[in-house]
């Protein structure tokens, strides 16, 4: 199983892919949706992303001042573990 974390700011999103277990360190392609939310919890936009079988995949999204959070694998299209920030 692969993992994904998101680092985002100013219209750029870096999705970092890792592996859940050291003995299974293969990174794979994943088709996921990334949702962007406003402070009220409403979805502002959704971006379709193909994760490369690499450590990072960088994408751009439409900047919107109301965006306060993003969620990789929105709609659960891929078997991947999302690591949320705190």
OpenMM code with the backbone's topology and positions (N, CA, C; nanometers):
from openmm import Vec3, app, unit

residues = "UNK UNK UNK UNK UNK UNK UNK UNK UNK UNK UNK UNK UNK UNK UNK UNK UNK UNK UNK UNK UNK UNK UNK UNK UNK UNK UNK UNK UNK UNK UNK UNK UNK UNK UNK UNK UNK UNK UNK UNK UNK UNK UNK UNK UNK UNK UNK UNK UNK UNK UNK UNK UNK UNK UNK UNK UNK UNK UNK UNK UNK UNK UNK UNK UNK UNK UNK UNK UNK UNK UNK UNK UNK UNK UNK UNK UNK UNK UNK UNK UNK UNK UNK UNK UNK UNK".split()
positions = [
    Vec3(0.0841, -0.1177, 0.0000),
    Vec3(0.0000, 0.0000, 0.0000),
    Vec3(0.0882, 0.1234, 0.0000),
    Vec3(0.0504, 0.2206, -0.0821),
    Vec3(0.1200, 0.3484, -0.0853),
    Vec3(0.0501, 0.4484, 0.0051),
    Vec3(0.1245, 0.5530, 0.0425),
    Vec3(0.0699, 0.6628, 0.1219),
    Vec3(0.0830, 0.7909, 0.0407),
    Vec3(0.0017, 0.8908, 0.0748),
    Vec3(0.0122, 1.0209, 0.0095),
    Vec3(-0.0102, 1.1306, 0.1130),
    Vec3(0.0742, 1.2338, 0.1058),
    Vec3(0.0577, 1.3537, 0.1872),
    Vec3(0.0556, 1.4735, 0.0925),
    Vec3(-0.0058, 1.5813, 0.1369),
    Vec3(-0.0175, 1.7006, 0.0531),
    Vec3(0.0499, 1.8195, 0.1196),
    Vec3(0.1292, 1.8901, 0.0410),
    Vec3(0.1868, 2.0180, 0.0833),
    Vec3(0.1425, 2.1184, -0.0220),
    Vec3(0.0658, 2.2203, 0.0203),
    Vec3(0.0081, 2.3122, -0.0777),
    Vec3(0.0167, 2.4562, -0.0317),
    Vec3(0.0337, 2.5435, -0.1309),
    Vec3(0.0324, 2.6874, -0.1056),
    Vec3(0.0391, 2.7618, -0.2379),
    Vec3(-0.0237, 2.8768, -0.2425),
    Vec3(-0.0149, 2.9694, -0.3555),
    Vec3(-0.0348, 2.9046, -0.4924),
    Vec3(-0.1337, 2.8187, -0.5053),
    Vec3(-0.1660, 2.7606, -0.6352),
    Vec3(-0.0824, 2.6419, -0.6750),
    Vec3(0.0061, 2.5956, -0.5881),
    Vec3(0.0889, 2.4793, -0.6170),
    Vec3(0.0630, 2.3722, -0.5114),
    Vec3(0.0501, 2.2496, -0.5572),
    Vec3(0.0250, 2.1371, -0.4673),
    Vec3(0.1283, 2.0302, -0.4953),
    Vec3(0.2012, 1.9889, -0.3919),
    Vec3(0.2978, 1.8804, -0.4043),
    Vec3(0.2416, 1.7615, -0.3287),
    Vec3(0.2180, 1.6530, -0.4017),
    Vec3(0.1712, 1.5285, -0.3406),
    Vec3(0.2912, 1.4371, -0.3243),
    Vec3(0.3185, 1.3999, -0.1993),
    Vec3(0.4330, 1.3143, -0.1694),
    Vec3(0.3836, 1.1726, -0.1468),
    Vec3(0.4379, 1.0821, -0.2253),
    Vec3(0.3982, 0.9426, -0.2154),
    Vec3(0.5038, 0.8635, -0.1399),
    Vec3(0.4581, 0.7749, -0.0552),
    Vec3(0.5478, 0.6880, 0.0194),
    Vec3(0.4896, 0.5488, 0.0244),
    Vec3(0.5445, 0.4680, 0.1126),
    Vec3(0.4947, 0.3318, 0.1281),
    Vec3(0.4620, 0.3078, 0.2744),
    Vec3(0.3589, 0.2296, 0.2971),
    Vec3(0.3130, 0.2047, 0.4337),
    Vec3(0.4051, 0.1088, 0.5083),
    Vec3(0.4651, 0.0149, 0.4383),
    Vec3(0.5539, -0.0834, 0.5003),
    Vec3(0.6883, -0.0860, 0.4284),
    Vec3(0.7966, -0.0874, 0.5032),
    Vec3(0.9313, -0.0863, 0.4464),
    Vec3(0.9564, -0.2041, 0.3523),
    Vec3(0.9035, -0.3215, 0.3835),
    Vec3(0.9302, -0.4385, 0.3006),
    Vec3(0.8546, -0.4370, 0.1677),
    Vec3(0.7616, -0.3431, 0.1505),
    Vec3(0.6875, -0.3273, 0.0255),
    Vec3(0.7033, -0.1834, -0.0219),
    Vec3(0.8211, -0.1497, -0.0705),
    Vec3(0.8570, -0.0109, -0.0999),
    Vec3(0.8284, 0.0324, -0.2439),
    Vec3(0.7448, -0.0386, -0.3161),
    Vec3(0.7132, -0.0045, -0.4543),
    Vec3(0.6154, 0.1125, -0.4607),
    Vec3(0.6494, 0.2140, -0.5391),
    Vec3(0.5575, 0.3248, -0.5634),
    Vec3(0.4839, 0.2969, -0.6935),
    Vec3(0.3547, 0.3296, -0.6972),
    Vec3(0.2705, 0.2983, -0.8121),
    Vec3(0.2014, 0.4236, -0.8649),
    Vec3(0.1482, 0.4125, -0.9861),
    Vec3(0.0609, 0.5167, -1.0408),
    Vec3(-0.0736, 0.5068, -0.9710),
    Vec3(-0.1321, 0.6205, -0.9405),
    Vec3(-0.2655, 0.6254, -0.8801),
    Vec3(-0.3443, 0.7363, -0.9467),
    Vec3(-0.4700, 0.7093, -0.9768),
    Vec3(-0.5602, 0.8116, -1.0275),
    Vec3(-0.6454, 0.8549, -0.9092),
    Vec3(-0.6314, 0.9826, -0.8685),
    Vec3(-0.7058, 1.0332, -0.7534),
    Vec3(-0.7687, 1.1678, -0.7882),
    Vec3(-0.8678, 1.2055, -0.7118),
    Vec3(-0.9212, 1.3412, -0.7149),
    Vec3(-0.8723, 1.4119, -0.5892),
    Vec3(-0.8383, 1.5387, -0.6034),
    Vec3(-0.8026, 1.6214, -0.4883),
    Vec3(-0.9119, 1.7273, -0.4756),
    Vec3(-0.9742, 1.7341, -0.3594),
    Vec3(-1.0794, 1.8325, -0.3351),
    Vec3(-1.0224, 1.9467, -0.2518),
    Vec3(-1.0680, 2.0665, -0.2832),
    Vec3(-1.0291, 2.1865, -0.2104),
    Vec3(-1.1535, 2.2425, -0.1424),
    Vec3(-1.1420, 2.2745, -0.0138),
    Vec3(-1.2557, 2.3136, 0.0687),
    Vec3(-1.2421, 2.4563, 0.1195),
    Vec3(-1.3581, 2.5211, 0.1437),
    Vec3(-1.3589, 2.6512, 0.2090),
    Vec3(-1.3793, 2.6320, 0.3595),
    Vec3(-1.3845, 2.7393, 0.4352),
    Vec3(-1.3952, 2.7329, 0.5816),
    Vec3(-1.5271, 2.6724, 0.6292),
    Vec3(-1.6295, 2.6741, 0.5449),
    Vec3(-1.7588, 2.6154, 0.5814),
    Vec3(-1.7655, 2.4657, 0.5503),
    Vec3(-1.6596, 2.4109, 0.4917),
    Vec3(-1.6568, 2.2689, 0.4586),
    Vec3(-1.7147, 2.2361, 0.3226),
    Vec3(-1.7421, 2.3383, 0.2425),
    Vec3(-1.7943, 2.3169, 0.1077),
    Vec3(-1.6793, 2.2920, 0.0105),
    Vec3(-1.7028, 2.2041, -0.0861),
    Vec3(-1.6033, 2.1786, -0.1898),
    Vec3(-1.6033, 2.2966, -0.2869),
    Vec3(-1.4872, 2.3604, -0.3016),
    Vec3(-1.4729, 2.4752, -0.3899),
    Vec3(-1.4342, 2.4289, -0.5303),
    Vec3(-1.3435, 2.3297, -0.5372),
    Vec3(-1.3042, 2.2722, -0.6652),
    Vec3(-1.2480, 2.1332, -0.6450),
    Vec3(-1.2519, 2.0548, -0.7516),
    Vec3(-1.1968, 1.9193, -0.7514),
    Vec3(-1.1035, 1.9081, -0.8716),
    Vec3(-0.9864, 1.8535, -0.8477),
    Vec3(-0.8851, 1.8395, -0.9532),
    Vec3(-0.8510, 1.6923, -0.9692),
    Vec3(-0.8609, 1.6406, -1.0916),
    Vec3(-0.8209, 1.5023, -1.1203),
    Vec3(-0.6698, 1.4978, -1.1361),
    Vec3(-0.6068, 1.3993, -1.0697),
    Vec3(-0.4609, 1.3902, -1.0682),
    Vec3(-0.4189, 1.2464, -1.0932),
    Vec3(-0.3143, 1.2305, -1.1724),
    Vec3(-0.2487, 1.1008, -1.1869),
    Vec3(-0.1178, 1.1111, -1.1089),
    Vec3(-0.1080, 1.0340, -1.0009),
    Vec3(0.0161, 1.0309, -0.9239),
    Vec3(0.1178, 0.9482, -1.0007),
    Vec3(0.2347, 1.0039, -1.0213),
    Vec3(0.3432, 0.9312, -1.0861),
    Vec3(0.4013, 0.8295, -0.9887),
    Vec3(0.4639, 0.7231, -1.0388),
    Vec3(0.5302, 0.6292, -0.9482),
    Vec3(0.6645, 0.6874, -0.9026),
    Vec3(0.6565, 0.7998, -0.8335),
    Vec3(0.7745, 0.8733, -0.7883),
    Vec3(0.7458, 0.9315, -0.6506),
    Vec3(0.8490, 0.9858, -0.5877),
    Vec3(0.8342, 1.0435, -0.4539),
    Vec3(0.7374, 1.1612, -0.4521),
    Vec3(0.7400, 1.2450, -0.5566),
    Vec3(0.6537, 1.3631, -0.5585),
    Vec3(0.5864, 1.3797, -0.6947),
    Vec3(0.4676, 1.4367, -0.6904),
    Vec3(0.3952, 1.4793, -0.8092),
    Vec3(0.3459, 1.6201, -0.7802),
    Vec3(0.3838, 1.7159, -0.8645),
    Vec3(0.3431, 1.8550, -0.8424),
    Vec3(0.2362, 1.8934, -0.9436),
    Vec3(0.1313, 1.9589, -0.8949),
    Vec3(0.0245, 2.0068, -0.9814),
    Vec3(-0.0064, 2.1517, -0.9459),
    Vec3(-0.0794, 2.2174, -1.0337),
    Vec3(-0.1283, 2.3517, -1.0043),
    Vec3(-0.2805, 2.3470, -0.9980),
    Vec3(-0.3379, 2.4400, -0.9258),
    Vec3(-0.4827, 2.4491, -0.9138),
    Vec3(-0.5209, 2.5962, -0.9147),
    Vec3(-0.6490, 2.6226, -0.9401),
    Vec3(-0.6957, 2.7608, -0.9422),
    Vec3(-0.6916, 2.8197, -0.8022),
    Vec3(-0.6195, 2.9294, -0.7872),
    Vec3(-0.6133, 2.9946, -0.6569),
    Vec3(-0.7482, 3.0566, -0.6248),
    Vec3(-0.7881, 3.0403, -0.5009),
    Vec3(-0.9142, 3.0963, -0.4523),
    Vec3(-0.8907, 3.1324, -0.3065),
    Vec3(-0.9165, 3.2558, -0.2699),
    Vec3(-0.8900, 3.3021, -0.1328),
    Vec3(-0.9713, 3.2256, -0.0294),
    Vec3(-1.0799, 3.1614, -0.0703),
    Vec3(-1.1643, 3.0898, 0.0263),
    Vec3(-1.1124, 2.9505, 0.0594),
    Vec3(-1.0138, 2.8994, -0.0139),
    Vec3(-0.9628, 2.7637, 0.0095),
    Vec3(-0.8803, 2.7595, 0.1374),
    Vec3(-0.9189, 2.6676, 0.2277),
    Vec3(-0.8465, 2.6529, 0.3547),
    Vec3(-0.7957, 2.5107, 0.3774),
    Vec3(-0.8378, 2.4154, 0.2937),
    Vec3(-0.7959, 2.2766, 0.3129),
    Vec3(-0.8053, 2.2001, 0.1818),
    Vec3(-0.7279, 2.0916, 0.1728),
    Vec3(-0.7388, 2.0024, 0.0575),
    Vec3(-0.7393, 1.8589, 0.1066),
    Vec3(-0.7992, 1.7710, 0.0274),
    Vec3(-0.8087, 1.6293, 0.0620),
    Vec3(-0.7721, 1.5454, -0.0593),
    Vec3(-0.6550, 1.4793, -0.0552),
    Vec3(-0.6201, 1.3865, -0.1625),
    Vec3(-0.7101, 1.2617, -0.1560),
    Vec3(-0.7319, 1.2003, -0.2693),
    Vec3(-0.8142, 1.0803, -0.2857),
    Vec3(-0.9594, 1.1027, -0.2444),
    Vec3(-1.0085, 1.2226, -0.2691),
    Vec3(-1.1502, 1.2538, -0.2510),
    Vec3(-1.2280, 1.1595, -0.3421),
    Vec3(-1.3321, 1.1011, -0.2946),
    Vec3(-1.4159, 1.0012, -0.3628),
    Vec3(-1.3549, 0.8610, -0.3625),
    Vec3(-1.2391, 0.8419, -0.3004),
    Vec3(-1.1778, 0.7089, -0.2836),
    Vec3(-1.1647, 0.6294, -0.4126),
    Vec3(-1.1099, 0.6899, -0.5177),
    Vec3(-1.0901, 0.6183, -0.6435),
    Vec3(-0.9721, 0.5221, -0.6378),
    Vec3(-0.8775, 0.5456, -0.5490),
    Vec3(-0.7562, 0.4652, -0.5464),
    Vec3(-0.7353, 0.4019, -0.4091),
    Vec3(-0.6683, 0.2875, -0.4085),
    Vec3(-0.6344, 0.2189, -0.2840),
    Vec3(-0.5020, 0.2776, -0.2368),
    Vec3(-0.5119, 0.3861, -0.1581),
    Vec3(-0.3942, 0.4575, -0.1087),
    Vec3(-0.4286, 0.5170, 0.0273),
    Vec3(-0.3338, 0.5196, 0.1170),
    Vec3(-0.3560, 0.5720, 0.2524),
    Vec3(-0.3219, 0.7199, 0.2559),
    Vec3(-0.4186, 0.8026, 0.2898),
    Vec3(-0.3995, 0.9472, 0.2974),
    Vec3(-0.3489, 0.9839, 0.4362),
    Vec3(-0.2359, 1.0528, 0.4421),
    Vec3(-0.1792, 1.0999, 0.5676),
    Vec3(-0.2165, 1.2472, 0.5800),
    Vec3(-0.3006, 1.2799, 0.6765),
    Vec3(-0.3471, 1.4171, 0.6964),
    Vec3(-0.2499, 1.4949, 0.7827),
    Vec3(-0.2349, 1.6246, 0.7548),
    Vec3(-0.1497, 1.7080, 0.8398),
    Vec3(-0.2296, 1.7485, 0.9639),
    Vec3(-0.1597, 1.8091, 1.0587),
    Vec3(-0.2262, 1.8489, 1.1822),
    Vec3(-0.2372, 1.9981, 1.1942),
] * unit.nanometer
topology = app.Topology()
chain = topology.addChain("A")
for resn in residues:
    res = topology.addResidue(resn, chain)
    for name in ("N", "CA", "C"):
        topology.addAtom(name, app.Element.getBySymbol(name[0]), res)
